Amino acid sequence: MNGVGPRSPASLRVDPHRGSAPGLRSGSDPGFRLSIIIPTLDEAEGIEATLAAAQRARRDGAQIVVVDGGSRDRTRALAAPLADRVIEAPRGRAAQMNAGAAACSADVLLFLHADTLLPPNAHQAVAAGLAAGREWGRFDVSIAGAAALLPVVAMLMNARSRWTGVATGDQAMFMTRDAFEAAGGFPSIPLMEDVALSKSLRRRSPPACLRERVVTSGRRWERAGALRTILLMSRLRLAYALGADPHQLARRYDVERTSG
C-alpha cells in the first residue's frame, strides 16, 4: 500500500448529534494526535524557516517528521534540532511522504512542503475542519515572491480547489489516518500525486477548505517566469485529467521549465 503504516488504534469519527468528532476540544489541545510530515531534498536554504513556523503546532502537541530523499547539503543537520524525527527514504515526494506516514502513529496526518509556512493556529484550524465532519482538507495559500501575478495565482488556486474538491501539495493537505490508508496513500507517480490522492479522498468526503493561509515560496513560478509556469501547469493538469501518463508529464515538466 505504497508504504502506508499500520492502522492507528484511534480514529476521528463524527458524532451527528454533537456535530464534532469525539474528543475535539477548543484551546491548545484539539483532542487528537497530529503528525506534520515534510519531504525534503536539498532544502538547506529554507528548511529552518519552515520548521520554525511549525513550532507553534509542535508546542500544541504535533509531531514533526522530516523525510529526506538524499540531500547533499545540510538539510538533515539543520532540521534535526527543530523536528521530532529526521528519517531517510527513497527520493521522490510521494515515496517520502508515504514513508513519513509509516514512521508515525498519529490520528491525523498533515503533509507540508519544505518551502511552505504554516499559520500559527494550524493545529486548531485542522481540528475545526475535521470537527465539521470532513475526513480531509487543505489550507488556502498565499505565494511569497516579487512577481505581480503571484497573488492572482494563489487566488485562482484557492478558488479552483473549492470548486473541484481537489487540493495541491502547496496547500498543506491534511487527513485522518483512516482516510489516508483507505485511499492507499500517495500513488507512486512523479507528478500529480497530490491531485490523484485528492480524487480518492473526495470519494469519502468533500475537503475542508480552510480560510487560514499557508505561505508557500514563489520560487518555482519566478525561476521560469510566472506566466510561463502557470500555462505549463495548466497544460499538464489538463493532460493528466485526459489520461496522460504522469511519468511522461514529469519529463515534459522538467524539459519545459528549464528550456527557453
N, C-alpha and C positions, 0 to 999 in steps of 0.2 A: 504494500500500500504506500509506495513512494517514501518509505522511511518514516511513516507516521508512528508515533509512540503508542504505548499501551493505553488502554481506556482509563480515564480518570475515575476514581471512586465516587466523585461528586459531579453533579451537573446542574445547570441552571434551567429550571422549568417554571413556566408562568402559572401562577395561581389565578384563574379567571375571576375569582371573587375579590382578590386584592389588587389585581392589575399589575403585579410585580412578581419577580422571581423570588422564591423563598430565600430569606437571609439578606436581601439587598437593603442596605440602610443608608441614611444620609450621613454626611460628615466624611471623615478621612478613611473610614473602613466601609467599603461597599459590600462586604459580605461574601466575596469570592476571591480566589487566588488568580492573579493576573501575571502572565509572563510576557515580557516585551522581547521580541526576537529580532535581532539586527544582523542581516547578512553583510559581510564586508569583503572588499578586495582592494588593497592599496588605498585605504581611506585615511591615512595618517593626517592629512591636511585638515580634515573636518570632523573626525570621529569624536574628539573631546567635546566639541560644541554640541553634537547630537546627544552624547551621553550626559553632559551637564544639564541639558534641558529635560532629560528623563529622570533626574534625581528626585524631583518632587514626587513623581509616581512611585519611585523606589521607596521614599520615606513613607508613603501611604501604604506600602506593603507589596508593591510589584517586584517581581524578579526580573533582572536584565540578563539576557543571554546573547552574547556576541558570537556569531558563527563565521569564522574566517575561511575564505576559499583559497588560501595560499598566498597571502600578501608578501611582497618583497620589501616593504617599507616597515615602519614602526607601528603599524596599526594595532597589532596584538598587545604590544607593550604599553601603548598609550591607553588602550581600552581596559586593561586589567584592573587598575585601581577604581574604575568607575562602573564596573559590571560585577554581577554575581558569578558569572561563568564566562570564560572565553574558550570556545572549542573550535576544532577544525573539521572541515567537511570537504568533499569533492567540490571543485569550482563549479559554479552555476547557481543563480539566485534561487531557483526552485529547490534544488537539492539541498542547499544550505538552509533554507527556511524549514524544510521538512526535517532536517537533522536537528535544528533547534527545537522544533515541536517534540521530537522524540526524546530530547535531553531534559525535558521538564515535565512536571505533572500538574500544571495549573489547570484550573477550570476554564479559563478564558485566555486566548492567545491573541497578541497584537503584533503584527508584522510591520516593522519600521525600517524604511530605507536609511542608509548610513548618512545621507545628506539631508535628512528631514528632522525638524524640531517639533516636539510635542508641546501642546499648550500646558500651562501649569496645572490645570484641572482635568488632565486627561483621564485619570483613574475614575473620577466621579462621573465624567461625561460618558465613558464606556458603560458604567453601571446604569446610568439613566437610560441609555439607548437600549440596553438589554432588558431593563425592567419594563419597557414598553411592549414587551412580548416578542421582540425580534431576536434572532439567533446569531446575527452578524451585522456588521456595519462598517462605516468609514467616516472620517472627518472631512469637512470642507478643507480646501487647500488654498494657500497663498504661495506665490512663486517669487522668491527673492532674486533680484537682479536689476540691471540697468535698462534692459530692453523695454521699450514703451509698450510692446504687445503682451508682456507677461501678465499683467492684471486681466487682460481680455482672455488669455489662455486659461487662467485659473477660473474665471467666471464661467467660461464655456465648459470646462471640465466638470465643475460642480453641478451645473445645470444638466449636462448630459447624463451624469451619474444618477441624478434624481429621476430623470425621465426614463432611463433604460433599466435601472436597477443593477447596473454594472459598475464596479469600482476599479480603480487602478492602484498600484502599489504606492504611488506618490501620496495617496490619501490615507495611509496608515490603516489598512484593513484590520479588523478585529472580529473574533468569532468565538463561540463556545467550542470547547474541545469536541463535544458530541457532533456538532455540525461539521467541523474540520475533518474528523475521521469519517463521517458518513459521506462526505464529498470526495474522499480519497486523497486529501492533501493537495498540494500544488502538483500539477502534472509535470512530468519530466520533459519540458519543452524549453527552448532557449529564449522565447519571446512570447508574450501574451499569456503567461502563466497566471497572472492576476485576473485577466478577463475570463479565462477558462474556469478558474475556481469560482469567480463571481457567478457565472452562469449556473454552476452546480449548486451553489449556496442559495440562490434566489428561488430554487425549487422548494426549499424548506421554508423560507420566509423572505419577505421583502427586506432590504437592508435598512438599518437605522442610519439615516443620513444626518450626521451631527452638524450643527451650525458652528461649533467650535472649530478653529482652524489650526492645522499644522502648517508649518512654513518649510517649503522644500526649495532646494537650490535651483536656480535657473541655468546652471552651467551647461546642461545638455542642449538647451534651446539657444544659448548665446554662443556656444562653440561653433555651431554650423549655421547660425542665423535663425532667429525666432520664426520668421515666416516660413523659411525653407523646412525647418523641423516640424512645424505644425502641418504643413502639406504632406510631408513624408509620413508622419504618424497617421494622418487621416487615410492615406492610401493603404498603408499596411493594415490598419484596423478593418477597412472595407474588404481587403483581400482575405483577411482571416475570417471575417464573417461569411464570405463566399466559399470558404473551404480550403484556402491555400495552406500549404504545409508550413508550420511555424519555423521549421529549420531553414527552409528556403527564404522565409521572410526575415529571419535573423541575419542571414548572409547578405540579403539585399539592404537591410538596415545598416550594417557595418560598412558596406561599399558606398552607399549614397550619402551617409553622414560625414564621410571622410574625403569625398571627392569634390572637385569643383572649387 
